[in-house]
Amino acid sequence: MTVTLTQMACAVLETADARAKTALSRELAAQWRASRDGSIAPIAIGTAAPALRPARPSKPDLLAPRDVPRRKPGTPQGRRAILHAVAHIELNAVDLHWDIIARFGHIPMPIGYYDDWVKAADEESKHFNLIADVLDAMDCPYGTLPAHAGMWRAAEDTASDHMGRLAVVPMVLEARGLDVTPGMIDVFRRATDEPSAPDAVAAMEVIYAEEVHHVAYGSKWFHFLCGRQDIDPTQAFHTLVRRYFHGNLRPPFNEEKRAEAGIPPDFYWPLAEQTG
């Protein structure tokens, strides 16, 4: 039986173990690339009906945001907590990128759309493994510490709104990563007493460089859909973020990297005091 891309996406979403999920993600991304360069038969997009929530490992324990312990970057425990939180974000991102393929496969999109999100899912899988390897070296494997339970809320809220998903996940949540990652890199550069600090820095530098592209994919396809519907992208973005984003857009913003990703200041500055 021929497997479609949306079925491949569901296979990743239905895999619970973190390492197994990322391994399957990378394997299927390689298959997609092979289908695109002619090495194997073309893979159809298809349609699917993914569950509202992906399968997840039994650990970490998921806590309400207010109950997650504060991370103190000046301590070894705090630095482990920072990396554990990054690993949790990256694992969620793997599912988010496969979910946008599976959940919205019924919406006709150019083939480049699928190329972008498969590549993003592949890179997020690599990012998780890089950080998980550092955590293993620190004797703090992923799952050891509690994690944020609200990471998937944006996906649930936008499960029936394609443009809302593009606005909130890559253009808000992943764009926030561009704002905060340089500070985290600096934390580990200063941690000269931490044997695994150089590996943490190297991993986060890879993440920082590649996350710009993921934000750019969101911006590119958001603008594509706005053009298809002949609507103003800035106003549409403001409306969707106010509708779906349950938080505040807080400066400072990494304006250089956001601009590189195709998000100008008039997208996010007007929302800095208006979301909630």
C-alpha positions in Angstrom: 0.0 0.0 0.0 1.3 3.5 -0.9 1.8 5.7 2.1 1.0 9.4 1.7 2.8 12.3 3.3 -0.1 13.0 5.7 0.0 9.4 6.8 3.7 9.7 7.4 3.1 12.8 9.5 0.5 10.9 11.6 3.0 8.1 12.2 5.3 10.6 13.8 2.5 12.1 15.8 1.4 8.7 17.1 4.9 7.7 18.3 5.3 8.3 22.0 9.0 7.8 22.9 11.0 11.0 22.3 14.0 9.3 20.7 11.9 7.0 18.6 9.7 10.0 17.5 12.7 12.0 16.3 14.3 9.0 14.7 11.1 8.2 12.7 10.8 11.9 11.9 14.3 12.0 10.4 13.8 8.8 8.5 10.5 10.0 6.9 12.0 13.4 6.1 14.7 11.6 4.2 12.1 9.5 2.3 10.3 12.7 1.3 13.5 14.3 0.0 14.3 11.1 -1.9 10.8 11.3 -3.5 11.3 14.9 -4.5 14.7 14.3 -6.1 13.5 11.3 -8.1 15.4 8.7 -6.1 12.2 6.9 -5.2 8.6 7.1 -6.5 6.7 10.4 -5.7 4.8 10.5 -2.5 1.3 11.9 -2.6 0.2 14.5 0.0 -3.1 12.8 0.8 -5.4 13.8 3.7 -5.5 12.6 7.3 -7.4 13.1 10.6 -4.7 13.4 13.3 -5.7 13.2 17.0 -6.0 16.6 18.7 -2.9 15.7 20.8 0.2 13.7 19.8 1.5 10.7 21.7 4.0 11.7 24.3 6.4 9.8 26.7 5.2 9.1 30.2 7.9 11.6 31.5 8.3 14.5 32.0 5.5 15.4 34.3 3.6 18.2 32.7 2.7 21.1 35.0 0.6 24.3 34.7 2.9 27.2 33.7 2.6 28.8 37.1 3.8 25.6 38.8 7.0 25.1 36.7 9.9 25.9 39.0 11.8 29.1 38.2 15.1 28.5 36.4 18.2 30.1 37.9 20.8 30.3 35.2 23.7 31.0 37.6 23.4 27.5 39.2 24.1 24.0 37.7 20.6 23.0 38.5 19.2 26.1 36.8 21.3 25.5 33.6 20.0 21.9 33.5 16.5 23.2 33.8 17.1 25.6 30.9 18.3 22.8 28.6 15.5 20.5 29.7 13.0 23.3 28.8 14.6 23.7 25.4 14.5 20.0 24.7 10.7 20.0 25.6 10.2 22.9 23.2 12.1 21.1 20.4 10.1 17.9 20.9 6.8 19.9 20.7 8.1 21.6 17.6 8.7 18.2 15.9 5.0 17.4 16.4 3.9 20.9 15.5 5.5 20.8 12.1 4.2 17.3 11.2 0.8 18.3 12.6 0.5 21.3 10.2 1.1 18.8 7.3 -1.4 16.2 8.6 -4.1 18.5 9.8 -4.3 20.8 6.9 -3.5 18.4 4.1 -7.0 19.0 2.6 -6.1 22.6 1.8 -4.4 22.9 -1.6 -0.9 24.3 -1.2 2.2 24.4 -3.5 4.6 21.5 -3.1 7.2 23.9 -1.6 5.0 24.3 1.4 5.5 20.6 2.2 9.2 20.7 1.5 9.5 23.5 4.0 7.6 21.9 6.9 9.2 18.5 6.4 12.6 20.2 6.5 11.6 22.1 9.6 10.4 18.9 11.3 13.7 17.2 10.4 15.7 20.0 11.9 13.6 20.1 15.0 14.3 16.4 15.5 18.0 17.1 15.1 17.7 19.9 17.7 16.0 17.7 20.2 18.7 15.1 19.9 21.5 17.6 20.2 20.0 19.0 23.5 19.0 15.5 24.8 22.6 14.4 24.3 23.9 17.3 26.4 21.3 16.5 29.1 22.5 12.9 29.1 26.0 14.1 29.6 24.8 16.2 32.5 23.1 13.1 34.1 19.8 14.8 33.6 18.0 12.9 30.7 15.0 14.4 29.1 12.0 13.5 31.3 13.9 14.0 34.6 12.4 17.4 35.3 8.8 18.7 35.0 7.8 20.6 31.9 5.3 23.2 30.7 1.9 21.6 30.1 0.7 24.5 27.9 3.1 23.9 25.0 0.4 22.3 22.8 -2.3 24.8 23.5 -1.7 26.9 20.4 -2.0 23.8 18.3 -5.3 22.9 19.9 -6.7 26.4 19.6 -5.8 26.6 15.9 -6.7 23.1 14.9 -9.3 24.4 12.5 -7.6 27.6 11.4 -4.7 27.2 9.0 -3.8 30.9 9.0 -4.1 31.1 12.7 -1.7 28.2 13.1 0.9 29.9 10.9 0.4 33.2 12.7 0.7 31.8 16.3 3.2 28.9 16.0 6.1 30.0 13.8 5.4 33.8 13.7 4.9 34.2 17.5 6.1 31.2 19.4 9.2 30.4 17.3 9.9 34.0 16.7 10.2 34.3 20.5 13.0 31.8 20.4 14.9 34.2 18.2 14.6 36.8 21.0 15.7 34.6 23.9 18.2 32.1 22.5 21.2 34.6 22.3 20.8 35.1 26.1 20.7 31.4 26.7 23.9 30.9 24.6 25.6 33.6 26.7 24.6 31.8 30.0 26.5 28.7 28.9 29.4 30.6 27.5 29.9 32.1 31.0 29.5 28.7 32.7 33.2 27.8 32.7 32.7 25.4 35.5 30.3 23.3 33.5 32.0 20.5 31.5 29.1 20.2 29.0 28.8 24.0 28.5 30.7 24.0 25.2 28.4 21.3 23.8 25.4 23.2 25.0 26.6 26.4 23.2 27.3 24.5 20.0 23.8 22.9 20.1 22.0 26.2 20.7 24.0 27.9 18.0 22.7 25.4 15.5 19.2 25.9 16.8 19.5 29.7 16.6 20.7 29.6 13.0 18.0 27.1 11.8 15.1 28.5 13.7 15.3 31.7 11.6 14.3 29.6 8.6 11.3 28.0 10.4 10.0 31.5 11.3 10.5 32.5 7.7 8.5 29.5 6.5 5.6 30.7 8.6 5.8 34.2 7.3 6.2 33.1 3.7 3.1 30.8 3.7 1.1 33.2 5.9 1.7 35.9 3.3 0.9 33.4 0.5 -2.5 32.7 2.0 -3.2 36.4 2.6 -2.5 37.0 -1.1 -4.7 34.1 -2.1 -7.6 35.7 -0.1 -6.6 39.3 -1.0 -6.4 40.4 2.6 -3.9 42.7 4.4 -1.3 40.5 6.1 -0.6 42.9 9.0 -4.2 43.3 10.0 -4.8 39.6 9.6 -1.9 38.8 11.8 -3.0 41.2 14.5 -6.5 39.7 14.4 -5.4 36.1 14.6 -2.8 36.7 17.4 -5.3 38.5 19.5 -7.8 35.7 19.0 -5.5 32.7 19.6 -2.4 33.8 21.6 -2.9 33.5 25.4 0.0 35.6 26.6 1.8 38.9 26.0 4.3 39.8 23.3 7.1 41.1 25.4 10.1 43.1 24.2 13.0 43.1 23.8 12.5 41.8 20.3 15.4 40.5 18.1 14.4 42.9 15.3 17.4 41.9 13.1 16.5 38.2 13.1 12.8 38.8 12.9 13.4 41.0 9.8 15.6 38.2 8.3 12.7 35.9 8.8 10.2 38.2 7.0 8.5 39.7 10.1 8.6 43.5 10.1 8.2 45.6 13.3 4.7 46.7 12.5 3.6 43.0 12.9 4.6 42.6 16.5 5.2 46.0 18.2 1.5 47.0 18.1 0.7 43.7 19.9 3.3 44.1 22.6 0.8 45.8 25.0 -2.5 44.5 23.5 -2.4 40.8 23.8 -3.6 39.1 26.9 
